Amino acid sequence: MNTAATDALLKRRQRLLGPMSTFYDEPLHLIRGEGVHIWDADGREYLDCYNNVPHVGHCHPRVVEAICSQASMLNTHTRYLHENILDYVDRLTATFDASLSSAIMTCTGSEANDIALRIAQSVTGKTGVIATDHTYHGNTMAVAQLSCTNPPPGGHWPNIRHVPAPDSYRGLRNEAGELDSTAFTASVEQAIYSLEEEGYGLSAFIICPYFANEGFPDVPPGWLDGAVAAVRRAGGVIIADEVQPGFGRTGTHFWGHQYADIIPDIVTLGKPMANGHPVGGVVTQPSYLEAFRRDFRYFNTFGGNPVSAAAALATLAVVQEEGLMDNAQTVGEYAREGLLALAERHECIADVRGRGLMFGAELVVSRECKTPATALAKRVANGMRQRGIILNFLGIHYNTLKIRPPMPFSQANVDLMLEVLDVTLTDVMVHTDIEAGKNPGS
Amino acid sequence: MNTAATDALLKRRQRLLGPMSTFYDEPLHLIRGEGVHIWDADGREYLDCYNNVPHVGHCHPRVVEAICSQASMLNTHTRYLHENILDYVDRLTATFDASLSSAIMTCTGSEANDIALRIAQSVTGKTGVIATDHTYHGNTMAVAQLSCTNPPPGGHWPNIRHVPAPDSYRGLRNEAGELDSTAFTASVEQAIYSLEEEGYGLSAFIICPYFANEGFPDVPPGWLDGAVAAVRRAGGVIIADEVQPGFGRTGTHFWGHQYADIIPDIVTLGKPMANGHPVGGVVTQPSYLEAFRRDFRYFNTFGGNPVSAAAALATLAVVQEEGLMDNAQTVGEYAREGLLALAERHECIADVRGRGLMFGAELVVSRECKTPATALAKRVANGMRQRGIILNFLGIHYNTLKIRPPMPFSQANVDLMLEVLDVTLTDVMVHTDIEAGKNPGS
């Protein structure tokens, strides 16, 4: 039940912003955030197990200070010289392979991917693009074409190909017991053939190397080798969308593609890059950037301005200096062990997976049939929210717990989350059984 | 001559960001801004007659305070309820015709125009778009298609039509002595016919109602009536790009389309909206927004976040409460009178025009032939920069002085600008004459 104040806000919002989904049956009206906690208008505290944008924690004082200090000194565009953007790009590119040494700063990850597609076009002279069928790379007209989950009205452009996203829980395994990549490689090869046949040619293969929206299937390093080799043979470029796995989130590697053991030609960045300040970016090799700048004469008024660069620089410094990648590794491992223990008591928890502080588990109706429990997942998210824990769901079947907290998440935070998940699952299952006519006591 | 420090910065910038133009032969390395002034790394002060992004003045304390205060309290996305975005959209839409009562907040004007094109597609079911041949509406792949000055590699999409931009200095005049609109209307009608013939149909006619990039030709209210009527007859929608004339800049009206005396279906906003914080937006009627949200399920992670909304709200409040629109009117009039007086002594100054605090004059080789003095314009911009005044050039022939300072610009600022312009023109003309082999004393 919403309070009268929430209902009034919802009504006003509908009038001014149009129909927009809120995550929960009872929308959250937040007013404060600090570290891994957020508070609603009634003063109630929530543990944030979901938001990756406040990467180093809500309102991290060092990022806030960087923004305030620079905003009161100067905020202008990059036609004038300024050291902030240079200091940032220097520090940022130092985390990549030596070939990836130059960058464009944008305001959003969508803008970054929109540029990446055009860099690929400049470099290859082709326009064909391959993406997976359960990905999301952003919201511009061009980038929205990459999505099958939100298909564009009027259909996809004829130069776009989608390949089936990997499903490590249900997919075929090879002799080593790992998810087989043969079918994926073959579908990329087929897409290349089709693009060439129809005259578009291959420009780019764009992937989140962690397959975050696909439900982060468990794919080992080297799994993409076949697909990458096929793309390179055809003269295409590899775009790694690091908006989700980047900046140390997966614990063992600063970038998702480093774990996947590939070196992309173009890397795109967004959400966590400046802890919530609107910053995105594209990192690539200098010759690629030069080709793009020559062909497109791109300029972004707000991109890389002194305040945005200061916010991004402070965020990166905090990640590196406060050991947040190691924390993601340790705390993520601990959380997955806890989830596995919980799975012993909750039949619906299957296939605990993920790395670092982006992980979860599929909720299923039956482990034997691996039937996705999509409706249950929604109830669990709402039940957790009622109990003060914020998380959500994603994946091919929208049944995978999506746990992706700010990076300073602690083992104590994990304990609380699992405790509440235990209670919520028990409660939701009881109600599900009652609705199904079963006697919960039997 | 650049200093060694500037040369080092330029080299580092080239390495990290690739080839990017700076406005002047000697690039500016800025480190501080306040009101209408900016300072370089050597402590030299400049009068800013160019930057419209810091709309209410560089580092306006009220905007800085709004950003700092909200950034230290909460910054999250619009899936959660928050009052800032509602307070802003309420106050913003109050400045428009009653039909334009709902909005989407984005991070850039480019994102806003990218959305506007899709709103038009949702509403009309068509994809044909008409723009002028000297406009610029932004930098996404889709929006860049609207530009002829930066033509996209591979050519324009077949659903885009360009109509000749008006030129009030050289164009045909009607009996009332005003720029004739017959040819413009006819070219819009022809574009509509062509789009319908080729099966795209008419979706939208997008214009800056002030024709800012076209060199702000002097077109009277009602001038667009014929074109607008043709668009409406064909079932298309009108998109007014208010990124440049909006927020009171033109002095008499809060929005450029209000002076032009048209009511657009969609309005797009950007640059000055939050005084440099990355904020853009789209204002439209609720049924349009609903159609777009239904068809495209658009979500923008950073758009309308509590900090961005606070920055935009503070900026709008300052414009309204500090009387900046009236100031633009008074000071702009004063400046144009001064430019006209200067034109009496400088033959190259022709056709002083503009409104409010976005104005200038064409620089010509000869008033009789109206030959654009494009090279001279560049020398003047560099000469002014050397003398501590920041301005630039634009227009169809890139020979129109572009004077567009922060809105708190004063009459004293005008006096200084004109005084330096006088000296610079004299100096530049002497050097031009010497190079041409003329004796300046003769």
Interface residues (C-beta under 8 A of the other chain):
Chain A: T6 L9 L10 R12 R13 R15 L16 L17 G18 P19 M20 S21 T22 F23 P27 L28 H29 L30 I31 R32 G33 I38 N51 V53 P54 H58 C59 P61 V63 V64 I67 C68 A71 S72 M73 L74 N75 T76 H77 T78 R79 Y80 L81 H82 E83 I85 L86 V89 D90 T93 S101 S102 A103 I104 C107 T108 G109 S110 E111 D114 L117 R118 Q121 S122 T127 N139 T140 M141 A142 A144 N150 P152 P153 G154 G270 K271 N275 G276 H277 P278 P286 L289 E290 F292 R293 R294 D295 F296 R297 Y298 F299 N300 T301 F302 G303 G304 N305 V307 S308
Chain B: T6 L9 L10 R12 R13 R15 L16 L17 G18 P19 M20 S21 T22 F23 P27 L28 H29 L30 I31 R32 G33 I38 N51 V53 P54 H58 C59 P61 V63 V64 I67 C68 A71 S72 M73 L74 N75 T76 H77 T78 R79 Y80 L81 H82 E83 I85 L86 V89 D90 T93 S101 S102 A103 I104 C107 T108 G109 S110 E111 D114 L117 R118 Q121 S122 T127 N139 T140 M141 A142 A144 N150 P152 P153 G154 G270 K271 N275 G276 H277 P278 P286 L289 E290 F292 R293 R294 D295 F296 R297 Y298 F299 N300 T301 F302 G303 G304 N305 V307 S308
